[in-house]
Amino acid sequence: MDLLRHLRHFVVVARELHFGRAAEVLGMAQPPLSQSIQRLERELGATLFDRSQRRVRLTTAGQLLLGEADELLAGERRLRNLVDQVRRGALGVLRAGVPPETPAVTLRALLDGLAARAPGLDLDLHELTSAEQRRMLAEGRLDVGLLHHPVEEAGLRFGPAVEAPVGVLLPRAAPAARAREVELADLAGLDLITAPPATAPGWHGHLLAVCRRHGFVPARVRPARNPEFLFGLLLAGGAVALEPESLARREPRIAWRPLVGAPLVKRTSAAWPARAGHPAAPMFGQLAAEVLAAAEPVLATAALASAARPWPVLFEAGQGGHVSNLPRAAQITRPGP
């Protein structure tokens, strides 16, 4: 027996005290409505309506049931609404991963945006590398992750990707920092500081392949897991890093210069399991793309000579374009003995 359906019929008849009008309200014929009330009475073992006179009146049992039925049906509506919110990803827990280098301002924007779009959703945020996120997504221990491409795509769905041009990070005091653009080949022989290959294998391999293709063979590839360690190695001299401009904003002693021809672009997007994915994952992916796009400069294909300078004029020194045919010692100042 569909008790809730019969209770809904009962409540309308109890309000109208007329089977004909109640049938019109419910959009059904009167005979099926009368049968529904009779079945409910048989199920409960009590007469709910007094039909002995021309007027339909509630019995004592009917009056008591009406209050209980209202509360029960209101509870059903709350339950359906609750389940609907969970289905839409507006409630529950979303286990999300973000890269360790994610700036605090980006995290704050992501959290604020999620709170505004789904205030009932509890975000369980984890600081994880792309490799760790990929593994946990496959194991079902993470609902959505923010990954650096290229990445193994089997079994995953992806949100919109955000592209950030990759340039050179180097000390502001280095002569090469005076240039508007830098050729990768002019960095040949210097150390390259980058994240360990295990953190994002696809990006690490792509980075080194592009460097080799453009004439930059690092003397050493030195791993740095967090930005502070990377900055320390850069300031010690003799090394460069290849990262998006947003990373340089964290350290005023570090300059960012674009690469000639923009040969490197870092693509980042949210990813979640293709099967049985969390309903809030696509919304998280769209929000993450909006937040990341606001944090990064627009990828430009034209030369930057006519564009706005990517560094304060205060630090401009000298004229000229990209670094070209300069001795390595003149480009990056190594520490003295």
Secondary structure by P-SEA (a helix, b strand, c coil): caaaaaaaaaaaaaaaccaaaaaaaacccaaaaaaaaaaaaaaaccccccccccbbbbcaaaaaaaaaaaaaaaaaaaaaaaaaaaaaccccccbbbbcccccaaaaaaaaaaaaaaccccccccccccaaaaaaaaaaccccccccccccccccccccbbbbbbbbbbccccccccccccccccccccbbbbbccccccaaaaaaaaaaaaaaccccccccccccaaaaaaaaaacccccccccccccccccbbbbbcccccbbbbbbbbccccccccaaaaaaaaaaaaaaaacccccccccccccccccccccccccccccccccccccccccc
